Structure formats: structure tokens, C-alpha cells
Amino acid sequence: MHDILLASTAIAYLGAVLVLYSSILKSSPGLRKLAMLGTGAGLLLHSIAQFQLWFSNNATEISILNVLSLCVLAVVALLVISLLSRKPLFDAGLVALPIATVAVGLEWLFEAPGTVLSAGSTEIKAHILSSVMAFGVLSVAGVYALFVALIDHFLHKHHLNKLIRTLPALDILEVLLFQLIGAGFALLTISLGTGLVFVNDLFAQHLAHKTILSIIAWLVFGTLLWGRWFRGWRGQVAVRMTLAGMALLLLSYFGSKLVLEVLLERSWQT
């Protein structure tokens, strides 16, 4: 049942983005409403699938794929909820829905290694879940930063072909980008806080370098948010700092995993 829900969700998201693309090309309000309905249907199916995964009676195995799926669910929900505001972000679905389709498709087709949520204390569970969710949200933010850089590049080059003109306005993508960074920063703060308090002896568990890289990434994202609020940072500054922070997290997670589990054949728990 879970796989059927994921497959149906991916199809709904894919159909919605294709209809949304057509609605922008043809300036068709009817097609736009159809895209909204398709997105809403995908959001409902996706929500049911995630509810089954996270709230079943069985122990939940946290992997980067199912957490990434949960993160894109939040992004799609944000797009739908924004339709109730004065400045809807639904046009950003041209970027968000393809990402959501890929994330759900990967969750459906592949099984990534993960950590069983039922293992360990409540504090360790909170650390593990917040760590992976922070990585997932900020990964999505990194993809958005690439789209912001792409659109900004073509605007400066005055290379506005039909495809570029159909992409969401730069300010819409930037608003969503900073909302994602803000959420990811909050999750990363929880992750670091619970890790520093509840994970015993980071040096003995070979986590010192991972923690240091994560703290540097936290400082990068925190500085970026400060600059956005107090200095109005945007554009290339925002893109470069987002990608720099994401690179640090990638090095922290995958670099540590490669060295410990592949080269040294050890685990962080030993």
C-alpha cells in the first residue's frame, strides 16, 4: 500500500508540474487551477504515505530518502498554503514539483540504509531525526540556490528564452529559499544542541571532525540569515553562502561516513 501511495504521488506531482508549465505558456487560468488540484491531490497522497511510515506500530527506519521525501512534502505544503496569502508562491512549483517527483520516486524505487528510530534513548532519537531532517531541508535549499543562480545568470546576460521566461520570478524563489534555510537552520541548531548534550565523548566516537564541520556550516547559515534580515543580502551572496554551507554538511556527513565505515571499517558507535 505504501509503495502504491508513493507511485501515485509521483505521478500526481509530475502531472501537476506539466499542467502548470502549460498554463504559464498559454496564460490559461483553467490549466493553472487544474495544476493546483493535481498538486493538492499529490499532497494528500504524500501525506497519507508519510503518516503510514512515521506513525505505524512498527519501528521506523530513518534514511536520507524517506527524510528527503518528508522535507519535500513540507515544501509542497508551503506552496499550497501560500495560495491563501496575498503573495502566493505557487509558481515556484515549476522548481519544487520536479524535485518532489524525483524525491518521492527515489523513495519508492530504492531502499537506502538507515537507522532504526526505536533504538536508543529519546534524546538520541531527537538528535538523529533532527540531524537527518536538517540535512534534507538544506539539501532542498541547495537545489533552490542553484536555480536562483541559473535565473540570475540569464537575467544578467539578457538571455530570456521561452523556458527561462516560464520559470518563477527570482524574488519568489528567493523567498522560498530563505524559508527553507530558516527551517534547516532551526533543525541544525536542535541537532547540534542535542548532540553536544546527549552524545557522550565525541572524540572517542570519532565524531569531533563531523561536529566541527557541522558547527562551521551552522555559522555560515546563521550569518546568511543575519545578513538577509539586517543587510538585505540576496542574489549571488545568498547562493554562494548556501552552497558553501551545504558543501560543509556534505563533507561532514558523507566524508565522515566514508572514512569511518569504508576506509577504517568502524562505526560512530564504537
Protein Blocks (a to p, Z undefined) as FASTA:
>chain_A
ZZmmmmmmmmmmmmmmmmmmmmmmnopaklmmmmmmmmmmmmmmmmmmmmmmmmcmbdcd
ddfklmmmmmmmmmmmmmmmmmmpmbdcklmmmmmmmmmmmmmmmmmmpccddddfkgoc
fklmmmmmmmmmmmmmmmmmmmmmmmmmmmmmmmmnopacfklmmpccfklmmmmmmmmm
mmmmmmmmmmmmmmmmmmghkllnopmmmmmmmmmmmmmmmmmmmmmmmnopahjllmmm
mmmmmmmmmmmmmmmmmmmmmmnopafkZZ
